[in-house]
Amino acid sequence: MTVVGADGLNSRTRKMMLGPDAKDATRPLDGLVIGYFTMPRPLQEGEEYLATVYIAPGNRGMMVRRSHPETWQIYLGGKTHALDSVARGDIKAEKDVLTNYMRGAGWETEEILKAMNTDNDFYLERMAVVKLDKWFRGRVTLVGDAAWCPTANTGMGTTSSIVGAYILAGEIGRYCGRGTVGKSKSNNDNNAANIAKALASYDAKFRPFMDQVQKGIGEGSDWGYSFMSTGLGISLVYTFAAIASFFRVNVGAMMLKEEVKDWELPDYEELLKEE
């Protein structure tokens, strides 16, 4: 049997795999927090299914995104240590602190905060990156944010999770095949050895991909946040965005980590075979 941990940024499986005395692999992004929820907001005449980003002084900001005719998806937060002493999952306390932090930011803030402080699907995340030297130990392995959370800053969380899970499944299929467990002691011994090879190969093949995605995340200075903490800095950001939009420059592609170079997705015939 192989245990696969896919239980997110704050993975308990990862903590058990590393052992009680090991330092956890999460590296917080110095006070960055994001609250997520949906709020009622019927589609207005002429409105399109777009996202709008708003930046406010004090390292605060939000994004509203239309993906449903009756609701907005809300993302709000910024850089603050006001939540450091709030227990994770204490939703009322998290909402109270986030409300005080965001109040007075302008634009649609007050309406959004009013909607946030109702019974809804609110979730708050303290942003962090996960970095491990190995994504497995023995017959326990990790995948997704539990193994390599790249943070929302990269725009690659979902992509990394899907590609990583595909490679893990492919390597297990390649080295272990199907239906060999439990038939005999020798088969079980061989399977244990093959599982070890599969997990090592999974780690080796996918790590170059994740090294590119995670490069620089959580390691650089926070000059960008300092720059955007003032009205002048925000005005310059908006001016740059307007110029980039006029010349159709894809700013998102410059900021995110969607281009992974010199790496090809493997093909696994084993995953296509019928039982």
Disulfide bonds with the S-S distance in Angstrom:
none
